C-alpha cells in the first residue's frame, strides 16, 4: 500500500511539473500590471512576453566579448594586487617592534585574512576573463567581414596560427 501511495504521489507531482512547462504563451484570467500585450485565442486570454531587455542588448560579437574579458581581467588583477599589498602590509605590521604586541598581532591576522580573501576572489574573475576571450575568438570566426562596395559578407578562408608561449 505504501508503494502504491508513493507511486501515485510521484506520478501526480511529475504531471504537475510537465503541465507547468509550456512553450507557448501563458493563459491568464486576471490583468497583470506587467502585461504588455494580449492575444485572444479560442476565448482565452494569453500573455505575450515582450521583454524590453531583448531589444536593447548589445550584439554579442568579438568587441563585446573582448571588452568583457578585459574588464574581468582588470577586476581580477586589481583584486590580486590588492590582496598582495594587504599581505605585505600584514607582514610589516607583524614584524614591527611596537609595545602593543597583541594589537599588532590582531591587525596582522586581519590583514592576512583579507589578503587571502581578495586573492581567492580574483581566481573566478581570471577564469571568466579567459572564457570570455575564448568566446571572443569564436565570435570573430563567425562574424561577417565588410567589403567596400559589397557590404557585410561571410568570407571563407584558411587561417594559420603559430602558438608562441603556452
N, CA, C and O of each residue as an XYZ file, in Angstrom:
664
protein
N       0.823     -1.192      0.000
C       0.000      0.000      0.000
C       0.873      1.265      0.000
O       0.566      2.247     -0.676
N       1.970      1.218      0.775
C       2.860      2.379      0.832
C       3.491      2.633     -0.530
O       3.664      3.784     -0.931
N       3.833      1.570     -1.240
C       4.438      1.727     -2.559
C       3.448      2.328     -3.548
O       3.836      3.128     -4.399
N       2.188      1.958     -3.451
C       1.167      2.496     -4.358
C       0.971      3.990     -4.097
O       0.892      4.784     -5.035
N       0.893      4.369     -2.821
C       0.718      5.793     -2.480
C       1.930      6.593     -2.937
O       1.783      7.679     -3.497
N       3.127      6.062     -2.700
C       4.343      6.746     -3.123
C       4.397      6.892     -4.645
O       4.787      7.942     -5.155
N       4.012      5.852     -5.360
C       3.997      5.895     -6.825
C       2.985      6.913     -7.332
O       3.281      7.672     -8.255
N       1.789      6.938     -6.737
C       0.769      7.913     -7.152
C       1.226      9.349     -6.877
O       1.007     10.236     -7.702
N       1.858      9.580     -5.727
C       2.355     10.926     -5.430
C       3.433     11.335     -6.421
O       3.481     12.488     -6.849
N       4.290     10.402     -6.784
C       5.339     10.686     -7.759
C       4.750     11.000     -9.129
O       5.210     11.922     -9.801
N       3.739     10.246     -9.551
C       3.095     10.476    -10.852
C       2.398     11.833    -10.870
O       2.521     12.582    -11.839
N       1.656     12.155     -9.788
C       0.943     13.432     -9.760
C       1.903     14.622     -9.711
O       1.643     15.647    -10.341
N       3.003     14.501     -8.973
C       3.951     15.612     -8.933
C       4.660     15.773    -10.275
O       4.905     16.902    -10.700
N       4.995     14.677    -10.952
C       5.614     14.774    -12.275
C       4.634     15.349    -13.283
O       5.031     16.127    -14.150
N       3.368     14.984    -13.186
C       2.346     15.504    -14.096
C       2.188     17.013    -13.906
O       2.022     17.745    -14.881
N       2.239     17.480    -12.658
C       2.131     18.919    -12.404
C       3.326     19.657    -12.992
O       3.171     20.747    -13.543
N       4.512     19.077    -12.882
C       5.693     19.717    -13.463
C       5.612     19.748    -14.983
O       5.985     20.742    -15.606
N       5.137     18.683    -15.571
C       5.042     18.625    -17.033
C       4.053     19.661    -17.549
O       4.304     20.305    -18.567
N       2.927     19.826    -16.852
C       1.944     20.812    -17.285
C       2.426     22.242    -17.058
O       1.998     23.163    -17.754
N       3.317     22.426    -16.085
C       3.825     23.768    -15.794
C       4.821     24.240    -16.842
O       5.027     25.445    -16.988
N       5.442     23.325    -17.572
C       6.447     23.697    -18.556
C       5.797     23.802    -19.937
O       5.691     22.816    -20.667
N       5.369     25.011    -20.276
C       4.741     25.249    -21.561
C       5.639     26.139    -22.398
O       6.291     27.045    -21.880
N       5.668     25.877    -23.682
C       6.487     26.686    -24.576
C       5.737     27.908    -25.086
O       6.361     28.916    -25.416
N       4.437     27.842    -25.157
C       3.641     28.921    -25.729
C       3.341     30.002    -24.719
O       3.893     30.005    -23.618
N       2.458     30.931    -25.092
C       2.063     31.994    -24.179
C       1.286     31.429    -22.993
O       0.644     30.384    -23.106
N       1.344     32.117    -21.867
C       0.712     31.642    -20.646
C      -0.740     32.096    -20.583
O      -1.019     33.281    -20.764
N      -1.681     31.167    -20.326
C      -3.081     31.583    -20.187
C      -3.292     32.286    -18.851
O      -2.706     31.900    -17.840
N      -4.126     33.311    -18.852
C      -4.416     34.033    -17.619
C      -5.837     34.582    -17.688
O      -6.382     34.809    -18.768
N      -6.420     34.788    -16.516
C      -7.754     35.376    -16.449
C      -7.682     36.777    -15.871
O      -8.574     37.590    -16.113
N      -6.657     37.066    -15.127
C      -6.514     38.373    -14.493
C      -5.631     39.278    -15.336
O      -4.792     38.816    -16.110
N      -5.836     40.563    -15.168
C      -4.993     41.532    -15.859
C      -3.770     41.790    -14.995
O      -3.895     42.154    -13.826
N      -2.606     41.603    -15.561
C      -1.362     41.774    -14.832
C      -0.821     43.181    -15.056
O      -0.934     43.706    -16.163
N      -0.229     43.811    -14.024
C       0.357     45.136    -14.243
C       1.579     45.074    -15.156
O       1.971     46.096    -15.719
N       2.182     43.912    -15.312
C       3.352     43.766    -16.162
C       2.975     43.355    -17.579
O       3.844     43.121    -18.419
N       1.684     43.271    -17.836
C       1.218     42.801    -19.130
C       1.473     43.855    -20.193
O       1.069     45.009    -20.047
N       2.144     43.454    -21.260
C       2.446     44.389    -22.329
C       1.475     44.252    -23.488
O       1.092     45.254    -24.092
N       1.076     43.050    -23.804
C       0.101     42.848    -24.866
C      -0.649     41.559    -24.619
O      -0.157     40.664    -23.932
N      -1.861     41.463    -25.190
C      -2.703     40.287    -25.015
C      -3.013     39.681    -26.366
O      -3.055     40.368    -27.386
N      -3.228     38.380    -26.349
C      -3.685     37.677    -27.530
C      -4.886     36.840    -27.129
O      -4.852     36.149    -26.111
N      -5.943     36.897    -27.920
C      -7.134     36.104    -27.637
C      -7.170     34.930    -28.595
O      -7.218     35.107    -29.812
N      -7.147     33.717    -28.030
C      -7.225     32.502    -28.833
C      -8.304     31.629    -28.238
O      -8.199     31.215    -27.083
N      -9.319     31.348    -28.990
C     -10.431     30.493    -28.598
C     -11.031     30.911    -27.258
O     -11.285     30.060    -26.406
N     -11.256     32.182    -27.064
C     -11.908     32.687    -25.880
C     -11.023     32.789    -24.645
O     -11.503     33.191    -23.585
N      -9.731     32.433    -24.751
C      -8.826     32.530    -23.611
C      -7.870     33.698    -23.825
O      -7.509     34.016    -24.959
N      -7.472     34.322    -22.750
C      -6.523     35.420    -22.817
C      -5.132     34.879    -22.550
O      -4.917     34.155    -21.578
N      -4.190     35.227    -23.409
C      -2.810     34.793    -23.243
C      -1.914     36.007    -23.103
O      -2.109     37.018    -23.777
N      -0.933     35.901    -22.225
C       0.071     36.947    -22.101
C       1.202     36.652    -23.065
O       1.668     35.516    -23.158
N       1.637     37.658    -23.772
C       2.789     37.511    -24.649
C       3.931     38.296    -24.028
O       3.795     39.480    -23.722
N       5.030     37.639    -23.850
C       6.172     38.283    -23.224
C       6.898     39.139    -24.250
O       7.517     38.622    -25.180
N       6.817     40.435    -24.075
C       7.579     41.374    -24.901
C       8.649     41.972    -24.015
O       8.480     43.065    -23.475
N       9.724     41.275    -23.869
C      10.785     41.720    -22.982
C      11.496     42.914    -23.594
O      12.002     42.845    -24.714
N      11.528     44.004    -22.849
C      12.185     45.211    -23.344
C      13.706     45.062    -23.320
O      14.415     45.779    -24.026
N      14.206     44.122    -22.501
C      15.653     43.975    -22.416
C      16.221     43.296    -23.658
O      17.386     43.510    -23.995
N      15.417     42.480    -24.345
C      15.917     41.812    -25.544
C      16.203     42.792    -26.670
O      17.100     42.568    -27.483
N      15.441     43.875    -26.716
C      15.597     44.833    -27.806
C      16.832     45.714    -27.631
O      17.382     46.216    -28.610
N      17.269     45.901    -26.382
C      18.336     46.852    -26.115
C      19.644     46.196    -25.692
O      20.540     46.881    -25.198
N      19.774     44.892    -25.873
C      21.026     44.248    -25.511
C      22.052     44.469    -26.614
O      21.706     44.494    -27.795
N      23.307     44.629    -26.229
C      24.326     44.833    -27.259
C      24.556     43.539    -28.038
O      24.328     42.448    -27.515
N      25.000     43.659    -29.275
C      25.268     42.434    -30.038
C      26.443     41.684    -29.416
O      27.441     42.287    -29.021
N      26.313     40.396    -29.338
C      27.360     39.582    -28.718
C      28.367     39.183    -29.790
O      28.358     38.055    -30.283
N      29.229     40.124    -30.138
C      30.237     39.891    -31.163
C      31.621     39.942    -30.522
O      31.751     39.927    -29.298
N      32.636     40.003    -31.354
C      34.024     39.981    -30.879
C      34.309     41.146    -29.932
O      34.940     40.959    -28.892
N      33.849     42.341    -30.285
C      34.125     43.508    -29.449
C      33.482     43.384    -28.068
O      34.083     43.765    -27.064
N      32.252     42.847    -28.019
C      31.539     42.686    -26.748
C      32.309     41.738    -25.826
O      32.576     42.071    -24.672
N      32.665     40.556    -26.340
C      33.362     39.576    -25.504
C      34.785     40.025    -25.178
O      35.287     39.724    -24.095
N      35.439     40.732    -26.084
C      36.784     41.232    -25.810
C      36.753     42.298    -24.707
O      37.614     42.310    -23.828
N      35.767     43.184    -24.756
C      35.609     44.212    -23.724
C      35.286     43.559    -22.379
O      35.816     43.951    -21.340
N      34.407     42.555    -22.421
C      34.040     41.844    -21.201
C      35.256     41.138    -20.600
O      35.450     41.158    -19.385
N      36.068     40.520    -21.446
C      37.276     39.840    -20.987
C      38.255     40.832    -20.360
O      38.844     40.557    -19.315
N      38.423     41.975    -20.999
C      39.347     42.989    -20.478
C      38.876     43.496    -19.113
O      39.687     43.649    -18.201
N      37.566     43.761    -18.963
C      37.041     44.236    -17.685
C      37.198     43.192    -16.584
O      37.548     43.522    -15.451
N      36.937     41.922    -16.926
C      37.088     40.863    -15.932
C      38.552     40.665    -15.554
O      38.860     40.416    -14.388
N      39.449     40.772    -16.518
C      40.874     40.611    -16.225
C      41.371     41.772    -15.345
O      42.165     41.559    -14.429
N      40.902     42.994    -15.625
C      41.281     44.142    -14.799
C      40.777     43.958    -13.372
O      41.503     44.240    -12.418
N      39.540     43.487    -13.216
C      38.989     43.251    -11.884
C      39.787     42.178    -11.150
O      40.122     42.340     -9.976
N      40.092     41.078    -11.845
C      40.863     40.009    -11.220
C      42.256     40.446    -10.820
O      42.717     40.134     -9.722
N      42.932     41.171    -11.706
C      44.278     41.635    -11.382
C      44.265     42.679    -10.267
O      45.189     42.724     -9.455
N      43.233     43.516    -10.217
C      43.119     44.505     -9.142
C      42.924     43.814     -7.792
O      43.538     44.196     -6.796
N      42.061     42.789     -7.769
C      41.867     42.047     -6.527
C      43.145     41.326     -6.102
O      43.488     41.305     -4.920
N      43.842     40.743     -7.062
C      45.079     40.047     -6.745
C      46.143     41.020     -6.233
O      46.827     40.732     -5.250
N      46.283     42.169     -6.896
C      47.243     43.179     -6.454
C      46.900     43.733     -5.082
O      47.782     43.919     -4.244
N      45.612     43.999     -4.850
C      45.195     44.483     -3.530
C      45.459     43.451     -2.451
O      45.879     43.793     -1.345
N      45.211     42.174     -2.776
C      45.495     41.116     -1.814
C      46.972     41.014     -1.507
O      47.355     40.804     -0.356
N      47.814     41.163     -2.530
C      49.262     41.120     -2.293
C      49.722     42.298     -1.426
O      50.547     42.135     -0.527
N      49.179     43.478     -1.709
C      49.546     44.649     -0.895
C      49.103     44.481      0.551
O      49.835     44.844      1.472
N      47.906     43.932      0.758
C      47.445     43.711      2.124
C      48.299     42.652      2.821
O      48.551     42.755      4.021
N      48.746     41.634      2.078
C      49.624     40.627      2.668
C      50.958     41.206      3.078
O      51.474     40.883      4.148
N      51.524     42.063      2.236
C      52.786     42.724      2.582
C      52.586     43.642      3.783
O      53.435     43.698      4.672
N      51.466     44.360      3.810
C      51.182     45.232      4.952
C      51.028     44.411      6.224
O      51.482     44.833      7.287
N      50.393     43.240      6.132
C      50.260     42.370      7.304
C      51.604     41.870      7.782
O      51.838     41.775      8.987
N      52.504     41.544      6.843
C      53.852     41.104      7.230
C      54.619     42.234      7.902
O      55.335     41.998      8.875
N      54.482     43.453      7.401
C      55.168     44.592      8.009
C      54.627     44.902      9.403
O      55.388     45.227     10.315
N      53.302     44.800      9.559
C      52.704     45.075     10.870
C      53.126     44.010     11.872
O      53.398     44.320     13.032
N      53.181     42.748     11.428
C      53.537     41.680     12.369
C      55.012     41.736     12.776
O      55.374     41.283     13.862
N      55.850     42.282     11.919
C      57.276     42.334     12.239
C      57.692     43.635     12.916
O      58.864     43.803     13.254
N      56.761     44.551     13.119
C      57.131     45.822     13.755
C      57.376     45.599     15.241
O      56.770     44.718     15.851
N      58.256     46.390     15.815
C      58.640     46.265     17.222
C      57.915     47.294     18.079
O      58.552     48.078     18.783
N      56.629     47.294     18.024
C      55.854     48.234     18.842
C      55.590     47.603     20.205
O      55.765     46.399     20.390
N      55.162     48.444     21.166
C      54.923     47.965     22.526
C      53.685     47.081     22.630
O      53.646     46.155     23.440
N      52.694     47.360     21.826
C      51.439     46.611     21.931
C      51.469     45.416     20.973
O      51.019     45.509     19.831
N      51.999     44.305     21.453
C      52.142     43.110     20.615
C      50.779     42.511     20.274
O      50.578     42.019     19.164
N      49.845     42.552     21.222
C      48.530     41.945     20.999
C      47.781     42.659     19.879
O      47.210     41.998     19.011
N      47.768     43.989     19.875
C      47.035     44.713     18.831
C      47.704     44.542     17.471
O      47.019     44.470     16.451
N      49.054     44.476     17.444
C      49.745     44.240     16.174
C      49.434     42.852     15.634
O      49.272     42.676     14.426
N      49.349     41.870     16.515
C      49.033     40.511     16.092
C      47.628     40.414     15.513
O      47.417     39.771     14.485
N      46.675     41.050     16.169
C      45.299     41.026     15.661
C      45.190     41.756     14.328
O      44.474     41.309     13.433
N      45.890     42.868     14.190
C      45.873     43.614     12.934
C      46.505     42.805     11.818
O      45.991     42.775     10.700
N      47.616     42.149     12.115
C      48.300     41.343     11.105
C      47.423     40.168     10.654
O      47.345     39.868      9.462
N      46.767     39.509     11.612
C      45.884     38.388     11.267
C      44.733     38.880     10.398
O      44.382     38.239      9.408
N      44.147     40.014     10.765
C      43.037     40.566      9.967
C      43.502     40.911      8.553
O      42.788     40.647      7.585
N      44.683     41.492      8.427
C      45.204     41.846      7.104
C      45.494     40.597      6.274
O      45.228     40.578      5.072
N      46.038     39.553      6.905
C      46.302     38.313      6.175
C      45.003     37.643      5.719
O      44.948     37.106      4.612
N      43.961     37.667      6.552
C      42.674     37.058      6.179
C      42.049     37.823      5.017
O      41.557     37.213      4.067
N      42.064     39.145      5.085
C      41.516     39.946      3.981
C      42.345     39.754      2.717
O      41.802     39.731      1.613
N      43.656     39.618      2.876
C      44.541     39.383      1.737
C      44.213     38.055      1.061
O      44.142     37.981     -0.165
N      44.012     37.011      1.858
C      43.676     35.700      1.299
C      42.312     35.727      0.614
O      42.134     35.127     -0.447
N      41.346     36.426      1.223
C      40.017     36.515      0.619
C      40.074     37.248     -0.722
O      39.428     36.828     -1.682
N      40.831     38.325     -0.794
C      40.951     39.078     -2.054
C      41.657     38.234     -3.112
O      41.266     38.244     -4.279
N      42.696     37.504     -2.706
C      43.400     36.644     -3.653
C      42.520     35.522     -4.175
O      42.553     35.212     -5.366
N      41.734     34.910     -3.298
C      40.833     33.840     -3.733
C      39.684     34.376     -4.583
O      39.198     33.681     -5.476
N      39.250     35.593     -4.316
C      38.173     36.190     -5.103
C      38.642     36.522     -6.509
O      37.829     36.576     -7.432
N      39.914     36.743     -6.686
C      40.409     37.086     -8.021
C      40.406     35.891     -8.969
O      40.379     36.074    -10.186
N      40.434     34.674     -8.434
C      40.524     33.474     -9.285
C      39.327     33.335    -10.224
O      39.537     33.129    -11.419
N      38.061     33.439     -9.742
C      36.938     33.311    -10.681
C      36.932     34.382    -11.767
O      36.531     34.118    -12.900
N      37.374     35.589    -11.422
C      37.411     36.644    -12.432
C      38.424     36.331    -13.532
O      38.181     36.613    -14.705
N      39.550     35.752    -13.151
C      40.554     35.387    -14.161
C      40.046     34.241    -15.050
O      40.296     34.226    -16.255
N      39.337     33.290    -14.446
C      38.771     32.184    -15.221
C      37.716     32.709    -16.186
O      37.687     32.304    -17.348
N      36.847     33.607    -15.718
C      35.822     34.186    -16.586
C      36.447     35.024    -17.698
O      35.940     35.045    -18.820
N      37.536     35.706    -17.396
C      38.204     36.503    -18.427
C      38.741     35.599    -19.528
O      38.644     35.934    -20.709
N      39.304     34.460    -19.150
C      39.810     33.515    -20.157
C      38.661     32.950    -20.991
O      38.789     32.805    -22.207
N      37.535     32.629    -20.340
C      36.375     32.105    -21.074
C      35.811     33.148    -22.031
O      35.416     32.811    -23.147
N      35.768     34.407    -21.612
C      35.258     35.469    -22.489
C      36.199     35.690    -23.665
O      35.748     35.961    -24.778
N      37.498     35.576    -23.429
C      38.468     35.730    -24.519
C      38.290     34.602    -25.537
O      38.387     34.832    -26.742
N      38.031     33.386    -25.052
C      37.782     32.257    -25.955
C      36.510     32.482    -26.758
O      36.472     32.183    -27.951
N      35.469     33.005    -26.117
C      34.222     33.312    -26.832
C      34.440     34.408    -27.869
O      33.838     34.387    -28.943
N      35.304     35.363    -27.541
C      35.600     36.442    -28.492
C      36.273     35.868    -29.733
O      35.935     36.253    -30.853
N      37.221     34.953    -29.548
C      37.877     34.332    -30.701
C      36.892     33.531    -31.534
O      36.953     33.549    -32.763
N      35.971     32.819    -30.856
C      34.964     32.045    -31.581
C      33.995     32.960    -32.325
O      33.584     32.649    -33.443
N      33.626     34.090    -31.710
C      32.719     35.033    -32.362
C      33.385     35.696    -33.557
O      32.716     36.035    -34.533
N      34.699     35.884    -33.487
C      35.413     36.517    -34.587
C      35.384     35.641    -35.836
O      35.315     36.145    -36.957
N      35.439     34.339    -35.637
C      35.443     33.445    -36.803
C      34.076     33.347    -37.464
O      33.990     32.938    -38.622
N      32.998     33.711    -36.757
C      31.659     33.637    -37.344
C      31.111     34.991    -37.762
O      29.989     35.066    -38.263
N      31.876     36.069    -37.569
C      31.399     37.396    -37.930
C      31.509     37.638    -39.432
O      32.314     37.022    -40.131
N      30.666     38.560    -39.899
C      30.755     38.973    -41.296
C      31.907     39.956    -41.465
O      32.274     40.664    -40.527
N      32.464     39.991    -42.650
C      33.547     40.903    -42.969
C      33.039     41.968    -43.925
O      32.335     41.656    -44.885
N      33.390     43.222    -43.670
C      32.947     44.306    -44.533
C      33.871     44.393    -45.746
O      35.092     44.482    -45.617
N      33.254     44.365    -46.921
C      33.987     44.530    -48.178
C      33.452     45.790    -48.835
O      32.250     45.880    -49.087
N      34.305     46.766    -49.120
C      33.827     48.004    -49.727
C      33.113     47.718    -51.052
O      33.632     47.008    -51.914
N      31.932     48.277    -51.190
C      31.148     48.103    -52.408
C      30.208     46.910    -52.343
O      29.217     46.876    -53.073
N      30.486     45.940    -51.500
C      29.635     44.757    -51.404
C      28.916     44.664    -50.064
O      27.928     43.937    -49.955
N      29.376     45.370    -49.052
C      28.735     45.323    -47.738
C      29.310     44.223    -46.865
O      30.432     43.763    -47.073
N      28.515     43.810    -45.882
C      28.948     42.761    -44.954
C      28.685     41.392    -45.559
O      27.549     41.079    -45.915
N      29.710     40.584    -45.676
C      29.590     39.240    -46.227
C      30.421     38.282    -45.395
O      31.373     38.668    -44.716
N      30.025     37.009    -45.473
C      30.840     35.977    -44.865
C      31.971     35.649    -45.824
O      31.748     35.512    -47.026
N      33.169     35.524    -45.305
C      34.331     35.214    -46.116
C      34.839     33.834    -45.699
O      35.083     33.583    -44.519
N      34.988     32.973    -46.649
C      35.571     31.670    -46.368
C      37.066     31.774    -46.590
O      37.521     32.281    -47.616
N      37.807     31.302    -45.642
C      39.249     31.411    -45.764
C      39.949     30.374    -44.922
O      39.325     29.595    -44.203
N      41.220     30.386    -45.027
C      42.059     29.475    -44.278
C      42.965     30.316    -43.393
O      43.593     31.266    -43.859
N      43.028     29.965    -42.127
C      43.880     30.726    -41.231
C      44.899     29.782    -40.613
O      44.609     28.619    -40.331
N      46.079     30.303    -40.416
C      47.164     29.543    -39.800
C      47.615     30.317    -38.573
O      47.836     31.527    -38.634
N      47.750     29.612    -37.463
C      48.214     30.290    -36.265
C      49.381     29.506    -35.683
O      49.397     28.275    -35.688
N      50.337     30.241    -35.193
C      51.516     29.649    -34.559
C      51.493     30.027    -33.096
O      51.763     31.179    -32.757
N      51.174     29.081    -32.213
C      51.132     29.432    -30.789
C      52.533     29.627    -30.241
O      53.382     28.741    -30.346
N      52.765     30.774    -29.665
C      54.061     31.096    -29.081
C      53.861     31.204    -27.577
O      53.007     31.963    -27.119
N      54.608     30.485    -26.837
C      54.448     30.532    -25.379
C      53.799     29.257    -24.891
O      54.398     28.183    -24.933
N      52.565     29.384    -24.427
C      51.847     28.245    -23.873
C      51.833     27.137    -24.844
O      51.272     26.078    -24.565
